Amino acid sequence: MPLTMARAGETVTVRRVTGKEEARRHLAELGFVADSAVTVVSKVAGSLIVQVKDSRVALNQSMASRIII
C-alpha cells in the first residue's frame, strides 16, 4: 500500500520505493529506504509531512505514492 494511505500520527515501515531511478535515488537520499521507519506528521490535500530519521520532509502526493509501506 502506498504511503498516501497512512493516517496522520501513524508510524509505518517502508517496504520499497518505486518509480524511475532518479526519483528512487532522491527519496533514498532523504532517508526513504527499505525497512526504515516513517511517521506521518500531517496530511493536507494529499500532501504529507513525514518524520524520517531526525528530519521532517514534505512530500506531494505523487512522490508519496511511490513509497510502498
Backbone hydrogen bonds, N-H to C=O, Kabsch-Sander energy under -0.5 kcal/mol:
donor,donor_aa,acceptor,acceptor_aa,energy
3,L,64,A,-1.0
3,L,67,I,-2.4
5,M,2,P,-2.1
6,A,3,L,-1.8
9,G,40,V,-3.7
10,E,7,R,-1.9
12,V,10,E,-0.5
12,V,38,V,-3.1
14,V,36,S,-2.7
15,R,68,I,-3.2
16,R,68,I,-1.5
18,T,66,R,-3.0
24,R,20,K,-2.5
25,R,21,E,-2.6
26,H,22,E,-2.1
27,L,23,A,-2.4
28,A,24,R,-2.2
29,E,25,R,-2.2
30,L,26,H,-1.2
31,G,27,L,-0.6
31,G,28,A,-0.9
32,F,27,L,-2.6
33,V,31,G,-1.6
35,D,14,V,-3.2
36,S,33,V,-1.7
38,V,12,V,-2.9
39,T,51,Q,-2.4
40,V,10,E,-2.5
41,V,39,T,-0.7
41,V,49,I,-2.6
42,S,49,I,-1.6
44,V,47,S,-2.5
47,S,44,V,-2.2
48,L,59,L,-2.8
49,I,42,S,-2.4
50,V,48,L,-0.5
50,V,57,V,-2.9
51,Q,39,T,-3.3
52,V,50,V,-0.6
52,V,55,S,-2.7
53,K,37,A,-0.7
55,S,52,V,-1.9
57,V,50,V,-2.9
59,L,48,L,-2.9
64,A,60,N,-2.5
65,S,61,Q,-1.8
66,R,63,M,-1.2
67,I,64,A,-1.2
68,I,16,R,-2.8
68,I,66,R,-0.7
69,I,1,M,-3.4
